[in-house]
Amino acid sequence: MIEFDHVSKRYGDRVAVADLNLGIAAGELVVLIGPSGSGKSTTLRMINRLVEHDAGRIRFAGQEIRNFAPEDLRRRMGYAIQSVGLFPHWTVEKNIGTVPRLLGWPAANIAARVQELLLLLQLNPADFAHRFPHELSGGQQQRVGVARALAADPEILLMDEPFAALDPVTRIALQKEIKRIHALSGKTIVLVTHDIDEALFLATRIVLFRDGQVVQDGRPLDLLARPANDFVRAFLGPADLGIKRLGLDLVRSRVRQGAGAEGPPLAMDATLREALSAFISQGRDRLPVVHTDGSHAGALHFEDLLHTGPAPQAANA
């Protein structure tokens, strides 16, 4: 869907991106990450021509992006940023409908799309559609910003550190929303962050930049299991690589079906990292596991966090 072919960008004497070759396939959630000034945000902004590349070719849906008028290109791409950028004197409803109105959608279609997106982002239309941005919390504003970016059903969603200014609780909630939206829609998403935990949680693929170049590109587990060099290892945080790996796997992968245990239960879709925290905080070596409907599923044993592969059967517990 997006191809960078020997792309470079300079700002005066400083090279922001150097000879970048990168492909992003339809349906991926690709996270661009790296230190400040590494080229990740410049790379994102070159996709929708907010920043023009100096050399090489960038193709979108098979065509060089300079074959598109910038406004036509951007209407095919949703864009969500840290500062949200909602129009302060417009209601939530009108903010979300900005691009569909520019595209000439009928009013009834816009209203239906606004309601659909508010429900998707877990904002009750009756409560939020007619509010103004100053009447919303930071997290609610960010949800509206994401809804606006999705309003015209773009082929790709670009997100530039969208959660950086939020408190940790709101940030985690919105990360889960983006992951849920990606799973439901299969939308191609390219997201920039400086937060490795956010990248590991969200990404189907991580592209790690340093000094305008890609240092490593792969699935989250690939980076954690096989860091390409000392820089990657240090960026990932060598002190807790094992804990980060637990965050990529779910309780359902290790649960002992039908086995029993006492204590507050774990959800099947909790991460093994969350399970580790529960084991330590409760001082137990096994915990019950429940399905999403609350019914008993089995048990998780602390020792099973140390092993890969399927969990032992309940009879062996």
C-alpha positions, 0 to 999 in steps of 0.5 A, a space after each residue: 500500500 505504501 512504498 518508500 524507494 530510496 527516499 531522503 529528506 534534508 533540512 539544511 545540512 541535517 539529514 532527517 531521513 537517509 535513503 529509506 526503503 520501506 514497504 507497508 502492506 494493507 491491514 498492517 499496524 506499523 509503529 515508527 519509533 526511535 529517539 528524538 530526531 531519528 526521522 520517524 515523524 518526518 517519515 510519517 509526514 512525507 506519506 501525506 505530503 505535509 513534508 515533501 521528500 527530496 529524493 527517491 519515490 513514495 508510492 501510495 496504492 501503486 502511484 507516486 504520491 506527487 501524482 496526487 494533488 495534496 488535498 486529494 491525497 490527504 482526503 484518502 488518509 486520516 490524520 490524528 495528532 497529539 494536539 488533536 486540533 479540533 475546531 473550538 467553535 464547532 460541535 463534536 458532530 460538526 468536527 467529526 463530519 469535516 472531511 465528509 462535508 468537504 467531499 459532498 456527502 449527503 447530510 443524512 450520511 454524515 449524521 449516520 457516520 458521526 453516530 457510528 464513530 461515536 459509538 465505536 469510540 465509546 462516546 454516547 452520541 446523545 451525550 457528546 454529539 452537541 458538545 464543544 471541545 472545551 466541554 470534553 476531557 483530554 481523552 474525550 477530545 483525543 477520541 473525537 480527533 480519531 473519529 474525525 480522522 476515520 470519518 471519510 473511511 480513509 484507506 490509511 490512518 496516520 497517527 503522530 504521537 496521538 496519546 503523548 500528552 495524556 495521563 497514563 490511565 487515559 493513554 492505556 484506554 485509548 491504546 486499547 481502543 486503537 487496537 480494537 478498532 484495528 482488529 474490527 476494521 482491518 484498517 492500515 495504520 501507521 503510528 509514531 511514538 517514542 514509547 516502546 511499551 506503546 509500540 510493543 502493545 499496538 504494533 503488528 510490526 515495529 520500525 526502529 529508526 536512528 539518525 534517519 535510518 532503519 536500524 531494525 524492522 520486524 514483529 514485536 517478538 522478533 525485536 525482543 527475541 533477536 535485537 539486531 545490535 546493542 542500540 536496539 537492545 538498549 532502546 528496548 530496555 535490557 533490564 525487563 526484556 523478559 517482562 516485555 515479552 510476557 506482555 505480548 502473550 495472553 493468558 489463554 495460551 497457557 491456561 490449564 483447561 478445567 483446573 481449579 484455583 482460588 483467588 480473584 480470577 484472571 481474564 482469558 485475554 489478560 496478558 501474561 505480564 498482567 498475570 505476573 503482576 497478579 501473582 506477585 500482588 496476591 502472593 499466589 502460585 496459581 490463579 483461576 481463569 474465566 471466560 469473557 462471560 465470567 464462566 470458569 475456564 481453568 487455572 494459570 500456574 506461575 511456573 507456566 509463565 516460564 515455558 513456551 508452548 501449550 499449557 499442561 492439561 488439568 489432569 497434570 496440574 
